Each structure stands twice: as structure tokens, then as C-alpha cells.
Amino acid sequence: MTEVWEPHAPTAAGGLRPLYADGLDLRVSGTGTARGIADGVVEVTAEGAGEVRIEWRVPCVDATALWTPEPRGTGWLPAAWSAPRRTGLANGAPIAALVGTGDVALCAFAAGRPDVLAGAGVVEETGEFRFWAQAADRLTVRIDTSRRHFGRALADLAAWWGEGRTADIPEAARRPAYSTWYSMHQDVTPERIETQAALGKELGLDVIIVDDGWMTADRTRGYAHCGDWEPVSLPDTAAHVRRVHELGVRYMLWYALPFIGKDSAAYREIGHLALADVAHMGAVVADPRHPEVRAVLTDRLARAVEEWGMDGLKVDFVDWFARADAPPARPGADCASVEEGVERLLAAIRGRITAADPEAMIEHRQPYVSPGLWPYATMIRATDCPLSPQENRQRTVDVRLAAGPVPVHADMLMWHRAEPPEQIACHLINVLFSVPQVSVDLAAQSEGQREALAFWLGVFREHAATLQLGELLPARPDLGYPMVTARGAGTGAGAGAGAGTVAVARYAALPVDASGEDWRTLLVANADADPDVRLTGGRGQVAVTVQDARGRIVRQGEVELDRADAIPVPRGGLLTLRRA
């Protein structure tokens, strides 16, 4: 095996030895075992004292992209000497896929523990693609070379992660939401929140998430006021929450969990128990290895549900606990690793709020997408990408592919007040396979803007079973997913919700596959300027409805699929095909 120059990675301890595994060019350190799981899928385990590594190579033939769930992590082929990824409970997920022409998984893998150092890249000397993963004492990986669609391979790896986990997801976690962040930033008041909650409910937004600013009168950003979590900007908080509930809207509240602001009373109480001083943020990062730190933070956050009647928490910045420069645990700590402290903290918060309300929700955010956090989250949001529809599309799809049972939310949608309805519809279509969050002043929207928003939120709600729970098959990760398909959960006896429905979002002038007899309804959302939607592979007569970005019907009738010309669908519009 050709050696690879590794300026950014440690050398495998004890050297690597060959291991047979279903034809893979595989090497392990320590004691290695391999077993077949399914056609083209093997599970490999390495054990030993200290660090153990599993390494394998595949021919880099017809390869187009390396997929990972990280922001900006997909769309190219790195070199084998590139810096490896270090994942952990609070940052990243140990999963990747080498994708080939036709969106097949040339090789996909996942590790069975969250804390892994992993490398992947092209070996320049041989034209192979090398993967390796390394961890302490014992490591298991699953490797999939089945050449299925990469979305199916990743779904199976995520299902392996989820074995033995019971995901208790409240129904409200899959409902469209309003966020105050981009629309208000820190300038939140009960009156403004209640106004937006009422307007949002009329449009189809069933949850409101109140972000930064509620705990301080300061409006200059920064985190110096975090830690006490007193509702300075939300007086008579419980009554305010009751008024929002009377509108039929659920209420979630934002917390920057790790930050203890230097202007807070909490800083004087537990500020000395810190992992790091982040002076530019005006705060320190609390050390969750200490029980008193966890107790203070848990008490502060649980108040929102226990005392004020909130329906959940937006738990932000968990990835700031993942610090390579964390100091040794101080006297009084009851766990040696920061990750153990983080898990105890999140478990305590989740336990407290669900004891008060079994339907309580918790939002996490990319990049802390580890399956180790699934028991403590009911939704994962794409990381911030304001007014960037393509980035929101790529991030939500990437997270969906690795999120298992946890709902994925889009970053909050915002737009300029002059945005036409067609582009507002495109913002929504770009996040069609996630839960939308909206963050604009709803009172300032024109009639056309409100109509586009209401129409597409209705599509999200009506077809949630297909869009959120269906089989996700995105195309061309190397091009940022110019088309994405979701297939409902089967047909016939035992079929699940969304059965017989296929949804396609078209972000470029690409033909849409209408083949197969398993669909009864085919939805095509058009976010491209080219209106001509060409259908391929289909047969038989279907009913056709075309709606524009505001939901107005512009065509109805019937077509023979095998003889149909291109069907004009306006930008931001929806084509619906139905079989009798």
C-alpha cells in the first residue's frame, strides 16, 4: 500500500495490518474483525491499547464529490493529505460518502461513536480514494460500497446509529415556525412578538421562536448579559406566553447555553469554572464537568417551561463546548471529559423540561449534529445563511441525510421588503424538504408576498409526511443539489403517511422523471427561471394543475405522459399531476 504524506494527522499507532473484508483494500491497527451486514456493506472493528485506526481505499473512478454533513463540506474531492475532520458529541458527525456519476455511493461510511478523527481524500500517486478513522481503544465503522443512491446508503447508516434509540418527537417540531432573529434581532417586546405570532398563525406558522434580546435591555449584540437569563424585555412573562398560546401558537425561547457573560451575576457565581475566556464575546465558556455549573444552567433554562409555560428551548452554541484547548478538570469536577459533562447537562435540561411538559421541544443547530445528541433534541436547524437560498438548500439537505429521526429546520428565511412573490416562493422551495422558519416583519408584507407565503406554507403542511419523512434522493451534490426528490413511504397495505406521493424540487432547467406506477400524486416545485418542465419516462393519462407562486391556478386539464410536451410552470410555481 502506497504511503501517504500526512502533515496534519498522526501516524497510526502500532502500524497497520491487512484485514479481509468483502474485497476491500483494508488495513487496521490493533486487533481487527470484519463481518458482512448486507450486500456491499461490512462492519469493521479495531481494538487495542491507545489509538486504533481503520483505513481503506477504493478506486476513484467516476467520482464526483465527497459528501459530509458539515457547512460547505460537500462538492469537491479533497487530497488524501488534507487535514482530517475531528468530530465529537458537540461538533460534527462521523459520516461521509464518496459520490459517483449517477449519484451512486462509491463508498459511504459511518463510525459507531461520535468522537473520531477521520480523513478522506485522493491518493495522488495511485488515483485511489483513501478513508481512515481513528479513535481511542475501540472503534467500529460501517462501510457501504453497494453503489446504491448515496441518499439510501446514508439513510441506512443513520438508521444504524438510531438502533436502540427512541426518538420522541412532538408533532409541533415539524410545524412551520416564525423566528424573531432576523426580523427583530435583539429588539424584542411582548407586543411585537404577539403581533407577529397572530399574523404568522393566519399564514400557517404554528410556532414562534423568540431569539436573543429577551434577557437584556442592551441592544448592541454581544453575550456579556448571558447567564442569568432573567426576562428583562418580557415583563409578566407567563401572562405574555398565555396570550401567545391563546392564538394557537407554541412558544420557544433562545438560550446561548455555554456563555456566562461577564456582566452577569452568574459570572460571579460560576465564572471561575470556565473552559475558555472568549473576550471578544464578553463572556466565558462554562465548564460542564462541574456539577454546580450544570445545576445553575439547568435551573436557568428549565424556568422557561416550568414557570413561564414555554413549549421549548432553542439551545444555541453547543459546539462552543468542543474545545481542543480545554484545560484539565479542576477539583470538584465529577467527570474527566468535557463531552461527558455536556451530555449530563443536556440530559438534565431535557429531563427537567419534559417532566414539566412531555411535548417540550429543543432546537439544536448545525454543526452540532452528532447522533449522540439525538436523545436531547427534537429539531436541528441549518446554520446561519441569511438571504442565501442555495446555501439554505444545501445545508438542509446535508443535515437531513444524517439526521435520522430528528426533524431538520431551515435557517430563518428573510428577504428585502421589495422581494417579488416569485422569489419568496423560491426561498421556500429551496428549503422544501425541511421545516421552514420565517423571519420577516409580517405586517409589512404586500398582499402578493403574503399570498406566496401562505400558499407554500400550505404545501409544507399538506405534504409534510412526504417532504419530511419520505425517502430523500437529492441529485448532484457536486452541483449543490439542482434537483431533489422525496418519495412517500410506499404504497399498498401497510403503507405509511404520504404513500403514493412523490415531490420534486427543480432548481435548474432539468427534466423530471415521471416513470413508475407507484405514485398517485407527483408534485414539481419550480424554482428555476426556465418555466418549461419536461417530464420523462411516464405513461398514461394524468390530471394536471399548474399554480403560480401565489397559488393561483393558471392551467388545468389532462395530458398523456408519454406524449406530453413541456409543461409551462411559472418561477416559484407548482405543477401537480394526479392519476385517477
Secondary structure, 3 states (H helix, E strand, C coil): CCCCCCCCCCCCCCCCEEECCCCCEEEECCEEEEEEEECCEEEEEEEEEEEEEEEEEEECCCEEEEECCCCCCCCCCCECCCCCEEEECCECCCEEEEEECCCEEEEEEEECCCCEEEEEEEECCCCEEEEEEEEEEEEEEEEECCCCEHHHHHHHHHHHHHCCCCCCCCHHHHCCEEECHHHHCCCCCHHHHHHHHHHHHHHCCCEEEECCCCCCCCCCCCCCCCCCCCCCCCCCHHHHHHHHHHCCCEEEEEEECCEEECCCHHHHHHCCCEEEEEHHHCEEEECCCCHHHHHHHHHHHHHHHHCCCCCEEEEECHHHHCCCCCCCCCCCCCCCCHHHHHHHHHHHHHHHHHHHCCCCEEEEECCCCCHHHHHHCCEEECCCCCCCHHHHHHHHHHHHHHCCCCCEECCCECCCCCCCHHHHHHHHHCCCCCECEECCCHHHCCHHHHHHHHHHHHHHHHCHHHHHHCEEEEECHHHCCCEEEEECCCCCCCCCCCCCEEEEEECCCCCEECCCCCCCEEEEEECCCCCEECEECCCCEEEEEEECCCCCEEEEEEEEHHHCCCEECCCCEEEEEECC
